[in-house]
Amino acid sequence: MTDQTPTNDSAPAETQSVPQPAARQVGYAVIGLGELTLEELLPAWAVGKRSRLAAVVSDDHDKALRAARAYGLTEADAYSYDTFEELQSRPDVQAVYIVLPNSLHREYTERAARIGKHVLCEKPLAGSVEDAGAMVAACRDAGVKLMTAYRCQYTPLHWRARDLVQGGDLGSVKLIHSVNVQVEPADGQWRLKRELAGGGSLLDVGLYCLNTIRFLLGTEPTSLWAQTHSTPGDPRFGEVEESVTWVMTFPGGVTAQCSCSYGAAHTRTLDVYGSEGRLQLDPAFDYTNLNLRVHTPEAITEHRLKETDQFALEIDHFSACIQEGREPFTPGEEGLQDQRLMDAIYRSARTGQPVTLDAVPGTDAFRGPLPARTPDARD
Ligand code: NAD
């Protein structure tokens, strides 16, 4: 086995600079103080180079105050869902980051657009295709940017994997297998309620398989076939599905097979099989300790890259786009396309029939300009 020297050469370049002065950084209001915000996002702003936390929005005032104070803000920076619109008079808040249950993303995107704030929205973009389309339209009409928070499209290791796949290092790509499963507890949280989640394991974890495969290939599937399964009598799955397995065909004869579940122990993998080798990401979608290996008949090469906070990379990309007037690499349209494909996956599972998808010519059809790369990067 050979090891690659640790390097960050695949990182988007906007993340390489020293921190900007606080007054120049893009100020964010984060909406929703749940697990992701408290555990990952608040710490990420603290290490961002172009981004700073400027306000928190929650219906739990005590929690909002605690979070604000813990990250150097004051009581005046803690807003409720009802006072959200008061952010309009805060020129130091240029953007909001929506971290709420999926079906609430639309309401807060539309409200943010109405008060002139750019929107970074957690995945999935919405609970339905209709809502996702409305979010894209609302931000376009208001002249604000909308970015889908796809952290895996901003991390150095995923960019290295994309470079290897698209650069021919695996020869001709034939097959892709990806699995994203976890056990969802039965505590009645919003993920098991259709009205708030919009779907089950597909919208929550299966989306990573779908979105990362599209990112690695750069192309769009031309057909798909799917089936869902929920354990009969399991009270967790009365409203949303437990497991989904689906197969997609891509231009050039690539076949991708994916599975997601709320009933199997934490596993997140992605394997690309080419005529000259196999690329293995395991884990493929975790927040840290991602592993990338390439297996060929001659050697196993482990690609080790310096780890940078994935959320800080993603947030700094959006800040760079705001500061430089660029479109994000993963705009609302990218989230909307996944939403259409997940809709087609559910349709196929319902009917038992394959779904033929509209041909989408070109590459990265729903993405913005490629993020700036460092001089060493292979692009
Ligand atoms: P969570 O349950 O931990 O937090 C949800 C927050 O929304 C809480 O603060 C809750 O108070 C608030 N909320 C407002 N109205 C609510 C309502 N009617 N019902 C329930 N909660 C309500 O969820 P989370 O894990 O932080 O997920 C939030 C969003 O972030 C989801 O869209 C999820 O898909 C996404 N997410 C993304 C990643 C990632 O890696 N990018 C990881 C986890 C979650």
Residues whose N, C-alpha, C, O or C-beta is under 5 A from the ligand:
A	BS01	NAD	G32 L33 G34 E35 L36 T37 V99 L100 P101 N102 E122 K123 P124 A149 W190
